[in-house]
Each structure stands twice: as C-alpha cells, then as structure tokens.
Amino acid sequence: MNVQVEGIVLRGVDYGETHRIVTLLTPEIGKVGAMARGAKRPQSRLRALVQPLVRGTFSLAYRGQGMAIIRQGQWLEGYRAIQEDLWKHAYAGYAAELVDRFVEEATPDPGVYEFFRQWLEALAAGKDAEILTRLFELHVCEWAGVRPVLDRCAGCGAAVGYVRMFDLSGGGPLCDRCFDLRRGIPIRPQTYAVMRALQSVPVNRLGDIRVGPDTRRELANLVGAYLEHHTGARLRGREYIRKLREYAWPGPLDGAGGDLV
C-alpha cells in the first residue's frame, strides 16, 4: 500500500551507515515512524527532507506490518528562522518532544497537526517564543487529558476572580475560603491571568503580549510543574532550556523592560 501525506518531522535517528528513521506528524494518518533508505548519503534527495522540524510531503510505502518506507517526497518548509536561532530552535525542539510524547501513534487528528504547524509559523515569524511555549504546554495538557480548570476553585467549585494560590493535585486555583499553604502553590494574580488567557486563545490569534520577567518565570515553573505532576513526564527539551538559562545565554528574558504584566 502506498500513501502520500503532508507531515512534519518530529525527530530522527540514524540507522546503519546510510539510512535514517524519522517520526512524522501528519494530519491524515497521525504520528507515524518511517525509514528513509540512503538518506544519509550526501547526494540523497531525501537528505534535506528528513531533518527535524522540516515540513514536507512524503510518499510512504507499506509492506505488511513493517515500518513505512519513504520512497520520495517534496520539501515544503524548513523554518529557517527557527533553525538559525538557538532559543527558537530549543523551544521548537521541546514542542516537538511534547508532541511525540503525548500524541498517540497512528491516531489521525488534523487539529493537532494544524496547531503544531501554526505554532511553528508563529515562532518563525517572531512571536514571543516563551509565551508561545506556555500556550503549547497548556494545549498539551488537554491532549493528555489533564486540562486544568481555571475558572473555578479546585477546592469548592466556586467561581474565582482574584487568585493567590494554585492546587497542583486539584488541577486549578484556590479561592480565599480554600486558601491553604499546605495544599497549594502561591501564584501572583498576573500569572493566573496570563495562564487563563493562554489556555483559551488559538495560536493564530495570539497577539503581542508583554509579560514581565517575574510573571514569565512563575508561569514557566507552574505550568511545567503541573504537566510533570499529572503526567510524570520529565522532558529533555525542558531541561536543555533550563541549562541555557543557567549558563546565562542571552535569551528572551534579557532586556524585558517597560510596562509589563
């Protein structure tokens, strides 16, 4: 059986001296592994097509129950602005890892594919990489079935307004009546407001949000802790970004002045 699909390369590993195995995200057949025979050869037409974060069309051949073989394809987009920027590439790699971790094999979901494609386009176009990544993580929570409920108290279910505490286990904020330092994580109202906004906004509708360094850090820690608490996932991409910050590599937080949230 032969099929032609559009797809984005999530990751790849070398196989033998000349081959490469890649994981593709596609709208038609979901996430799928495929082998590109001879793709490591300098003259191979598949060489550029099977690099991480490349979007293209892929002609896949299936033989029985074995892995699909990439017969040919067409390169559509390589997101050069991402590939040439250390921070953008780090965030994009982390996003691809999230997709690979939380999207089921061979489960078509055009909405997930379109979201990831639009997210990469927004990142390449210069949208705030860190804010885009928090938006991505919140959408991943939904894919994983652990979407936080942000409009009601995790303790009593009452509607919330001014929020100072977040309950990781309960999956939401705590109102003043349920406020408990033993149970929740302190959260600034600004951080809660940004988190709630990002959970509901489509990636292609995200405007230029000005978010201050303290809010950024708190939001990154909170969303990361929430995702890890409910899924058990410890992701290499997130650790890599942490190390970049640890070694003070110039990044999105530097020079973030002005009237910020």
Contacts in CASP RR format, 6 or more apart in sequence:
PFRMAT RR
TARGET T0000
AUTHOR 0000-0000-0000
METHOD contacts of the structure
MODEL  1
MNVQVEGIVLRGVDYGETHRIVTLLTPEIGKVGAMARGAKRPQSRLRALV
QPLVRGTFSLAYRGQGMAIIRQGQWLEGYRAIQEDLWKHAYAGYAAELVD
RFVEEATPDPGVYEFFRQWLEALAAGKDAEILTRLFELHVCEWAGVRPVL
DRCAGCGAAVGYVRMFDLSGGGPLCDRCFDLRRGIPIRPQTYAVMRALQS
VPVNRLGDIRVGPDTRRELANLVGAYLEHHTGARLRGREYIRKLREYAWP
GPLDGAGGDLV
1 61 0 8 1.000
1 62 0 8 1.000
2 59 0 8 1.000
2 60 0 8 1.000
2 61 0 8 1.000
2 62 0 8 1.000
2 71 0 8 1.000
3 28 0 8 1.000
3 29 0 8 1.000
3 59 0 8 1.000
3 60 0 8 1.000
3 62 0 8 1.000
4 57 0 8 1.000
4 58 0 8 1.000
4 59 0 8 1.000
4 60 0 8 1.000
5 24 0 8 1.000
5 26 0 8 1.000
5 27 0 8 1.000
5 28 0 8 1.000
5 29 0 8 1.000
5 57 0 8 1.000
5 58 0 8 1.000
5 60 0 8 1.000
6 26 0 8 1.000
6 27 0 8 1.000
6 28 0 8 1.000
6 55 0 8 1.000
6 56 0 8 1.000
6 57 0 8 1.000
6 58 0 8 1.000
6 76 0 8 1.000
7 24 0 8 1.000
7 25 0 8 1.000
7 26 0 8 1.000
7 27 0 8 1.000
7 55 0 8 1.000
7 56 0 8 1.000
7 57 0 8 1.000
7 58 0 8 1.000
7 113 0 8 1.000
8 24 0 8 1.000
8 25 0 8 1.000
8 26 0 8 1.000
8 53 0 8 1.000
8 54 0 8 1.000
8 55 0 8 1.000
8 56 0 8 1.000
8 96 0 8 1.000
8 113 0 8 1.000
8 116 0 8 1.000
8 117 0 8 1.000
8 120 0 8 1.000
9 22 0 8 1.000
9 23 0 8 1.000
9 24 0 8 1.000
9 49 0 8 1.000
9 50 0 8 1.000
9 51 0 8 1.000
9 52 0 8 1.000
9 53 0 8 1.000
9 54 0 8 1.000
9 55 0 8 1.000
10 22 0 8 1.000
10 23 0 8 1.000
10 24 0 8 1.000
10 25 0 8 1.000
10 31 0 8 1.000
10 52 0 8 1.000
10 96 0 8 1.000
10 97 0 8 1.000
10 99 0 8 1.000
10 100 0 8 1.000
11 22 0 8 1.000
11 23 0 8 1.000
11 52 0 8 1.000
11 96 0 8 1.000
11 97 0 8 1.000
11 100 0 8 1.000
12 20 0 8 1.000
12 21 0 8 1.000
12 22 0 8 1.000
12 23 0 8 1.000
12 50 0 8 1.000
12 52 0 8 1.000
13 20 0 8 1.000
13 21 0 8 1.000
14 20 0 8 1.000
14 21 0 8 1.000
14 40 0 8 1.000
15 21 0 8 1.000
15 35 0 8 1.000
17 40 0 8 1.000
18 37 0 8 1.000
18 38 0 8 1.000
18 39 0 8 1.000
18 40 0 8 1.000
18 41 0 8 1.000
19 35 0 8 1.000
19 36 0 8 1.000
19 37 0 8 1.000
19 38 0 8 1.000
19 39 0 8 1.000
19 40 0 8 1.000
20 35 0 8 1.000
20 36 0 8 1.000
20 38 0 8 1.000
20 39 0 8 1.000
20 40 0 8 1.000
20 46 0 8 1.000
20 50 0 8 1.000
21 33 0 8 1.000
21 34 0 8 1.000
21 35 0 8 1.000
21 36 0 8 1.000
21 67 0 8 1.000
22 33 0 8 1.000
22 34 0 8 1.000
22 35 0 8 1.000
22 36 0 8 1.000
22 50 0 8 1.000
22 70 0 8 1.000
23 31 0 8 1.000
23 32 0 8 1.000
23 33 0 8 1.000
23 100 0 8 1.000
24 31 0 8 1.000
24 32 0 8 1.000
24 33 0 8 1.000
24 34 0 8 1.000
24 58 0 8 1.000
25 31 0 8 1.000
25 99 0 8 1.000
25 103 0 8 1.000
25 112 0 8 1.000
25 113 0 8 1.000
25 116 0 8 1.000
26 32 0 8 1.000
26 58 0 8 1.000
26 108 0 8 1.000
26 113 0 8 1.000
27 108 0 8 1.000
27 109 0 8 1.000
27 110 0 8 1.000
27 111 0 8 1.000
27 113 0 8 1.000
27 114 0 8 1.000
28 108 0 8 1.000
28 110 0 8 1.000
29 106 0 8 1.000
29 108 0 8 1.000
30 103 0 8 1.000
30 105 0 8 1.000
30 106 0 8 1.000
30 107 0 8 1.000
30 108 0 8 1.000
30 109 0 8 1.000
30 113 0 8 1.000
31 99 0 8 1.000
31 100 0 8 1.000
31 103 0 8 1.000
31 104 0 8 1.000
31 105 0 8 1.000
31 106 0 8 1.000
31 107 0 8 1.000
32 60 0 8 1.000
32 68 0 8 1.000
32 105 0 8 1.000
32 106 0 8 1.000
33 67 0 8 1.000
33 68 0 8 1.000
34 58 0 8 1.000
34 60 0 8 1.000
34 67 0 8 1.000
34 68 0 8 1.000
34 69 0 8 1.000
34 70 0 8 1.000
35 67 0 8 1.000
35 68 0 8 1.000
35 69 0 8 1.000
35 70 0 8 1.000
36 44 0 8 1.000
36 46 0 8 1.000
36 49 0 8 1.000
36 50 0 8 1.000
36 69 0 8 1.000
36 70 0 8 1.000
37 69 0 8 1.000
37 70 0 8 1.000
38 44 0 8 1.000
38 46 0 8 1.000
39 46 0 8 1.000
39 47 0 8 1.000
39 49 0 8 1.000
39 50 0 8 1.000
39 70 0 8 1.000
40 47 0 8 1.000
41 47 0 8 1.000
45 72 0 8 1.000
45 73 0 8 1.000
46 70 0 8 1.000
46 72 0 8 1.000
46 73 0 8 1.000
48 54 0 8 1.000
48 75 0 8 1.000
49 56 0 8 1.000
49 58 0 8 1.000
49 70 0 8 1.000
49 73 0 8 1.000
49 74 0 8 1.000
49 75 0 8 1.000
50 70 0 8 1.000
51 78 0 8 1.000
52 93 0 8 1.000
52 96 0 8 1.000
53 78 0 8 1.000
53 79 0 8 1.000
53 82 0 8 1.000
53 83 0 8 1.000
53 92 0 8 1.000
53 93 0 8 1.000
53 96 0 8 1.000
53 120 0 8 1.000
54 75 0 8 1.000
54 77 0 8 1.000
54 78 0 8 1.000
54 79 0 8 1.000
55 76 0 8 1.000
55 77 0 8 1.000
55 78 0 8 1.000
55 79 0 8 1.000
55 117 0 8 1.000
55 120 0 8 1.000
56 73 0 8 1.000
56 74 0 8 1.000
56 75 0 8 1.000
56 76 0 8 1.000
56 77 0 8 1.000
57 73 0 8 1.000
57 74 0 8 1.000
57 76 0 8 1.000
58 70 0 8 1.000
58 73 0 8 1.000
59 70 0 8 1.000
59 71 0 8 1.000
59 72 0 8 1.000
59 73 0 8 1.000
60 68 0 8 1.000
60 69 0 8 1.000
60 70 0 8 1.000
60 71 0 8 1.000
61 68 0 8 1.000
61 69 0 8 1.000
61 71 0 8 1.000
62 68 0 8 1.000
62 69 0 8 1.000
63 69 0 8 1.000
79 92 0 8 1.000
79 120 0 8 1.000
79 121 0 8 1.000
79 123 0 8 1.000
79 124 0 8 1.000
80 124 0 8 1.000
81 88 0 8 1.000
81 123 0 8 1.000
81 124 0 8 1.000
81 125 0 8 1.000
81 126 0 8 1.000
82 88 0 8 1.000
82 89 0 8 1.000
82 92 0 8 1.000
82 120 0 8 1.000
82 123 0 8 1.000
82 124 0 8 1.000
83 89 0 8 1.000
86 244 0 8 1.000
86 249 0 8 1.000
87 129 0 8 1.000
87 244 0 8 1.000
87 249 0 8 1.000
87 251 0 8 1.000
87 252 0 8 1.000
88 123 0 8 1.000
88 124 0 8 1.000
88 126 0 8 1.000
88 129 0 8 1.000
90 237 0 8 1.000
90 240 0 8 1.000
90 241 0 8 1.000
90 244 0 8 1.000
91 123 0 8 1.000
91 129 0 8 1.000
91 130 0 8 1.000
91 132 0 8 1.000
91 133 0 8 1.000
91 241 0 8 1.000
92 120 0 8 1.000
92 123 0 8 1.000
93 237 0 8 1.000
94 133 0 8 1.000
94 235 0 8 1.000
94 237 0 8 1.000
94 238 0 8 1.000
94 240 0 8 1.000
94 241 0 8 1.000
95 116 0 8 1.000
95 119 0 8 1.000
95 120 0 8 1.000
95 133 0 8 1.000
95 136 0 8 1.000
97 235 0 8 1.000
97 236 0 8 1.000
97 237 0 8 1.000
98 136 0 8 1.000
98 137 0 8 1.000
98 140 0 8 1.000
98 235 0 8 1.000
99 112 0 8 1.000
99 116 0 8 1.000
99 140 0 8 1.000
101 233 0 8 1.000
101 235 0 8 1.000
102 140 0 8 1.000
102 143 0 8 1.000
102 144 0 8 1.000
102 231 0 8 1.000
102 233 0 8 1.000
103 109 0 8 1.000
103 112 0 8 1.000
103 143 0 8 1.000
112 143 0 8 1.000
115 139 0 8 1.000
115 203 0 8 1.000
118 202 0 8 1.000
118 203 0 8 1.000
118 204 0 8 1.000
119 132 0 8 1.000
119 135 0 8 1.000
119 136 0 8 1.000
119 203 0 8 1.000
122 132 0 8 1.000
122 203 0 8 1.000
122 204 0 8 1.000
122 206 0 8 1.000
123 129 0 8 1.000
123 132 0 8 1.000
127 206 0 8 1.000
127 207 0 8 1.000
127 208 0 8 1.000
128 208 0 8 1.000
128 209 0 8 1.000
128 211 0 8 1.000
128 252 0 8 1.000
129 252 0 8 1.000
130 216 0 8 1.000
130 220 0 8 1.000
130 252 0 8 1.000
130 253 0 8 1.000
131 194 0 8 1.000
131 198 0 8 1.000
131 206 0 8 1.000
131 209 0 8 1.000
131 211 0 8 1.000
131 216 0 8 1.000
132 203 0 8 1.000
132 206 0 8 1.000
134 194 0 8 1.000
134 195 0 8 1.000
134 198 0 8 1.000
134 219 0 8 1.000
134 220 0 8 1.000
134 223 0 8 1.000
135 198 0 8 1.000
135 201 0 8 1.000
135 203 0 8 1.000
135 206 0 8 1.000
136 203 0 8 1.000
137 223 0 8 1.000
137 224 0 8 1.000
137 227 0 8 1.000
138 147 0 8 1.000
138 148 0 8 1.000
138 195 0 8 1.000
138 198 0 8 1.000
138 199 0 8 1.000
138 223 0 8 1.000
140 227 0 8 1.000
141 147 0 8 1.000
141 148 0 8 1.000
141 226 0 8 1.000
141 227 0 8 1.000
141 230 0 8 1.000
144 227 0 8 1.000
144 230 0 8 1.000
144 231 0 8 1.000
146 171 0 8 1.000
146 226 0 8 1.000
146 227 0 8 1.000
146 230 0 8 1.000
146 231 0 8 1.000
147 199 0 8 1.000
148 171 0 8 1.000
148 172 0 8 1.000
148 199 0 8 1.000
148 226 0 8 1.000
149 171 0 8 1.000
149 172 0 8 1.000
150 172 0 8 1.000
150 173 0 8 1.000
150 192 0 8 1.000
150 195 0 8 1.000
150 196 0 8 1.000
150 199 0 8 1.000
151 159 0 8 1.000
151 160 0 8 1.000
151 196 0 8 1.000
152 158 0 8 1.000
152 159 0 8 1.000
152 160 0 8 1.000
152 172 0 8 1.000
153 159 0 8 1.000
153 160 0 8 1.000
153 172 0 8 1.000
153 173 0 8 1.000
153 174 0 8 1.000
153 175 0 8 1.000
153 177 0 8 1.000
153 178 0 8 1.000
154 167 0 8 1.000
154 170 0 8 1.000
154 171 0 8 1.000
154 172 0 8 1.000
154 173 0 8 1.000
154 174 0 8 1.000
154 178 0 8 1.000
155 167 0 8 1.000
155 170 0 8 1.000
155 174 0 8 1.000
155 175 0 8 1.000
155 178 0 8 1.000
156 175 0 8 1.000
156 177 0 8 1.000
156 178 0 8 1.000
158 175 0 8 1.000
158 177 0 8 1.000
160 173 0 8 1.000
160 174 0 8 1.000
160 175 0 8 1.000
161 175 0 8 1.000
162 176 0 8 1.000
162 189 0 8 1.000
163 173 0 8 1.000
163 174 0 8 1.000
163 175 0 8 1.000
163 187 0 8 1.000
163 189 0 8 1.000
163 192 0 8 1.000
164 174 0 8 1.000
164 176 0 8 1.000
164 179 0 8 1.000
164 186 0 8 1.000
164 187 0 8 1.000
164 188 0 8 1.000
164 189 0 8 1.000
165 173 0 8 1.000
165 174 0 8 1.000
165 179 0 8 1.000
165 180 0 8 1.000
165 181 0 8 1.000
165 183 0 8 1.000
165 184 0 8 1.000
165 185 0 8 1.000
165 186 0 8 1.000
165 187 0 8 1.000
166 172 0 8 1.000
166 173 0 8 1.000
166 174 0 8 1.000
166 184 0 8 1.000
166 185 0 8 1.000
166 187 0 8 1.000
166 192 0 8 1.000
166 222 0 8 1.000
167 173 0 8 1.000
167 174 0 8 1.000
167 183 0 8 1.000
167 184 0 8 1.000
167 185 0 8 1.000
168 184 0 8 1.000
168 185 0 8 1.000
168 225 0 8 1.000
168 226 0 8 1.000
168 229 0 8 1.000
168 230 0 8 1.000
169 183 0 8 1.000
169 229 0 8 1.000
171 226 0 8 1.000
171 230 0 8 1.000
173 187 0 8 1.000
173 192 0 8 1.000
174 180 0 8 1.000
174 183 0 8 1.000
174 184 0 8 1.000
185 222 0 8 1.000
185 225 0 8 1.000
187 218 0 8 1.000
187 222 0 8 1.000
188 214 0 8 1.000
188 215 0 8 1.000
188 218 0 8 1.000
190 215 0 8 1.000
190 261 0 8 1.000
191 215 0 8 1.000
191 218 0 8 1.000
191 219 0 8 1.000
191 222 0 8 1.000
193 261 0 8 1.000
194 209 0 8 1.000
194 211 0 8 1.000
194 215 0 8 1.000
194 219 0 8 1.000
194 261 0 8 1.000
195 219 0 8 1.000
195 222 0 8 1.000
195 223 0 8 1.000
197 209 0 8 1.000
198 206 0 8 1.000
209 261 0 8 1.000
210 258 0 8 1.000
210 259 0 8 1.000
210 260 0 8 1.000
210 261 0 8 1.000
211 219 0 8 1.000
211 256 0 8 1.000
211 260 0 8 1.000
211 261 0 8 1.000
212 256 0 8 1.000
212 257 0 8 1.000
212 260 0 8 1.000
212 261 0 8 1.000
213 253 0 8 1.000
213 256 0 8 1.000
213 260 0 8 1.000
215 260 0 8 1.000
215 261 0 8 1.000
216 252 0 8 1.000
216 253 0 8 1.000
216 256 0 8 1.000
217 253 0 8 1.000
224 238 0 8 1.000
227 233 0 8 1.000
228 234 0 8 1.000
244 251 0 8 1.000
245 251 0 8 1.000
245 253 0 8 1.000
END
